[in-house]
Amino acid sequence: MRAVSSVAARRWLWLAALATMPVPFYLGQPEWAPVLRLAFLTSLFTAVMVAEGGRTVFLFGTLGIVQTAVYTGLFYLAARLAARGVARIGSPPMQVAAVGTAVFLLVASSLLPIYQTPLSSTRMRSDLWHLFE
Amino acid sequence: MRRSSVLPVWLALALLAAAAAPTTLRSEERAACTVRDPLRRPWFGDLHVHTRYSLDASTQGTRTRPSEAYAFARGEPLGLHPFSERGEPGRTVSLARPLDFAAVTDHSELFGELSLCNTPGAPGFDSTVCVIYRGWPRLAFFFMNARGAPRFAFCGEDGRECIAAGRGPWREMREAAEAAYDRSAACRFTTFVGYEWTKSVETASNLHRNVIFRNAAVPEIPASAVDALTPEDLWDALDAECRGKLPGCDAVVIPHNSNLSGGFMFAPEELRSGQPFTAAYARRRAGNEPLVEVMQHKGDSECRLGAGTTDELCTSELLPYDTFAGRFSPFARRDPDPRNFTRTALGAGLVHQVKLGVNPFRFGLIGSTDTHLGTPGLIEERGYPGHGGAGIPIGETLPDSLLDPIEYNPGGLAVIWAEENSRDALFDALQRRETYATTGPRIAFRLFAGWDFDASSCGADFAARGYAEGVPMGGELGAPPAPGSAPTLAAWALPDPGVADAPGVPLQRLQIIKLWVEDGAAHEAVVDIAGDAANGAGVDTNSCETTGAGAAQLCAVWRDPDFDPGEHALYYARVVQNPTCRWSTFACNAAGVRCEDASTIRAGWEACCDDAYPKTVQERAWTSPIWYSPQSNEESPRGR
């Protein structure tokens, strides 16, 4: 079995974390949800900001962009560290298993309603499938 | 013996008072009311109700129309969200006792915007804002609510499209009020046309006011905070578009949630100019704003222990933040400013009167719900469904949690003493401030001030003697009849009788709150005049069973022992019930939460065990004040 490259491990872990790992953020109300949802909500505010202007949407849009950038950067660094750890595992099958298990656990837990989403119009607690309603 | 000898005198007084009671001048066509009491009756109602035409109601799923809200107030059941795909409601609520009056007061700022966003093919329907409003309404709540002026681009030049579209909801509100108003001789139910002017300043510091019109003569377009940016602008608009333009048109403006105003609601400067009050401003403010809503869904605004008072009862239904920003962001939480509270403002008004000769804060008190479900008068603690608005969004299914933020409450009622249940009679009473507020229970509560009341005043002729020898709540006490005279306050309260499956709760104690000016500053005294704070009554917070006895009636006369005829003063009364379970305790118990067993505290129910919030409440009522002014060349309106 081929070993997982450090770059590939980093990308898988990074993307999985961005899509599933709950983080606290604030966009009018505090939420615990993945960075992907934060980016999605930010894009909605940004769309209104572009179309309409206005102090409040500018404030929330900027707040969203800053938080998205910070979490994206932090997760990148964390994924890089994790990828280095994976590289130290000598056996290629074990490397694949380690990355696969981490991604699987993240995705599996995201299918439970672990996210607090008071900005959602349909549910206070959401799972991955309902994050973008 | 003595009693029988004076009885004929009081009967004669009662007849005199009845004969002297003015007939209600009609500003509208309607049948004369069969029930007309010259000594006036307490009419219970709600003057703060939101339906689907308010952004913060529609974005959390409320579908109630104004006509449905009025039907609910008259006792009909109402279905609430969450709705099934076939439109079947997930919950149904109804009032055990209908109200006597109500006003739907939707936020006027976005009538047109919401109308366009909900009408396929309308200008702006496909705009970014409307797409987000329909697709992610909770998100839209934040940026649309805070928009203000200028209007959104999809409203067209000068907001023309939105202003025009706003006529639709406004027309429906007026038609619903007209259809529900009982103009027959039965006078069963009165409606008022009204709306909410929704202005905030700084970081969500609340200056919101409800506008209640006397009758069906109302402006074509309500003045909103988009166009009328300050309270002064709102009064200008009412003068220009109502009083000065439409025959019979009149309105009262009722501020609310001063508890969330960051100190701005009763600030000593005009908002428009930033200048200190003048006598002209004070006169205008008192004339436009004769009432304040002291109690509602988002808290009690009377007073707060530690914020300028040591009153031990100033701990009930208080919000832990100073403005709305604190509700949504822990970083914006500040302790409430003492100026947020009506008691502080009433005292400040006396100080203003000393300086200006006019009191800008000569206001009476009412309560209401501020429901955002379109459910006027829904004040029961047991089974409280939340009132929505800035509360918890319900979504597709009822959340497994408290249905309102724990700091909120079911709100209160407005009570009006009037001869009959008609618009003119009730509106006159609003203007003369003969009103009181309750936290929900239908407590009957009267207060008169005079110079010669004594213990014998607490008889069957209480009201007749009160009107004949004194002034009622909201009034102004005249000059002392002789040197050494002191005001006597006669207060009387009956508990809410309740209904068969929810009997009323006995009263605990009756108090007089006196405010006066001495050495240029306001002072306060709180005096128990009847009842017993240590009556031993309690409540089992596990079962919500009440224990112990209380009063089936409280009546007392209090003579002010420290009266100084040279000092400005006011007096109001407060009555409290025995303790009962708070809404959150009913809900937490029903959910099986036991704070001593961590395994029962599910996610979403943690607030049940937050010691910052009490498990019990002492429901209460407050009368409007009665003022006393030293006789001088100052203006002191003697009532209307």
HADDOCK unambig.tbl for C-alpha pairs under 7 A between the chains (distance, minus, plus):
assign (segid A and resid 28 and name CA) (segid B and resid 142 and name CA) 6.57 0.50 0.50
assign (segid A and resid 28 and name CA) (segid B and resid 328 and name CA) 6.30 0.50 0.50
assign (segid A and resid 29 and name CA) (segid B and resid 328 and name CA) 5.25 0.50 0.50
assign (segid A and resid 29 and name CA) (segid B and resid 329 and name CA) 6.52 0.50 0.50
assign (segid A and resid 47 and name CA) (segid B and resid 128 and name CA) 6.99 0.50 0.50
assign (segid A and resid 48 and name CA) (segid B and resid 128 and name CA) 6.22 0.50 0.50
assign (segid A and resid 48 and name CA) (segid B and resid 129 and name CA) 6.29 0.50 0.50
assign (segid A and resid 51 and name CA) (segid B and resid 128 and name CA) 6.99 0.50 0.50
assign (segid A and resid 52 and name CA) (segid B and resid 152 and name CA) 6.26 0.50 0.50
assign (segid A and resid 52 and name CA) (segid B and resid 153 and name CA) 6.08 0.50 0.50
assign (segid A and resid 54 and name CA) (segid B and resid 147 and name CA) 6.96 0.50 0.50
assign (segid A and resid 56 and name CA) (segid B and resid 143 and name CA) 5.99 0.50 0.50
assign (segid A and resid 56 and name CA) (segid B and resid 146 and name CA) 6.52 0.50 0.50
assign (segid A and resid 57 and name CA) (segid B and resid 143 and name CA) 5.86 0.50 0.50
assign (segid A and resid 119 and name CA) (segid B and resid 138 and name CA) 5.56 0.50 0.50
assign (segid A and resid 119 and name CA) (segid B and resid 139 and name CA) 6.10 0.50 0.50
assign (segid A and resid 120 and name CA) (segid B and resid 138 and name CA) 6.15 0.50 0.50
assign (segid A and resid 121 and name CA) (segid B and resid 60 and name CA) 6.79 0.50 0.50
assign (segid A and resid 121 and name CA) (segid B and resid 136 and name CA) 6.25 0.50 0.50
assign (segid A and resid 121 and name CA) (segid B and resid 137 and name CA) 6.14 0.50 0.50
assign (segid A and resid 121 and name CA) (segid B and resid 138 and name CA) 5.22 0.50 0.50
assign (segid A and resid 121 and name CA) (segid B and resid 393 and name CA) 6.59 0.50 0.50
assign (segid A and resid 121 and name CA) (segid B and resid 395 and name CA) 5.44 0.50 0.50
assign (segid A and resid 122 and name CA) (segid B and resid 394 and name CA) 6.97 0.50 0.50
assign (segid A and resid 122 and name CA) (segid B and resid 395 and name CA) 3.57 0.50 0.50
assign (segid A and resid 122 and name CA) (segid B and resid 396 and name CA) 5.10 0.50 0.50
assign (segid A and resid 123 and name CA) (segid B and resid 395 and name CA) 5.22 0.50 0.50
assign (segid A and resid 123 and name CA) (segid B and resid 396 and name CA) 6.75 0.50 0.50
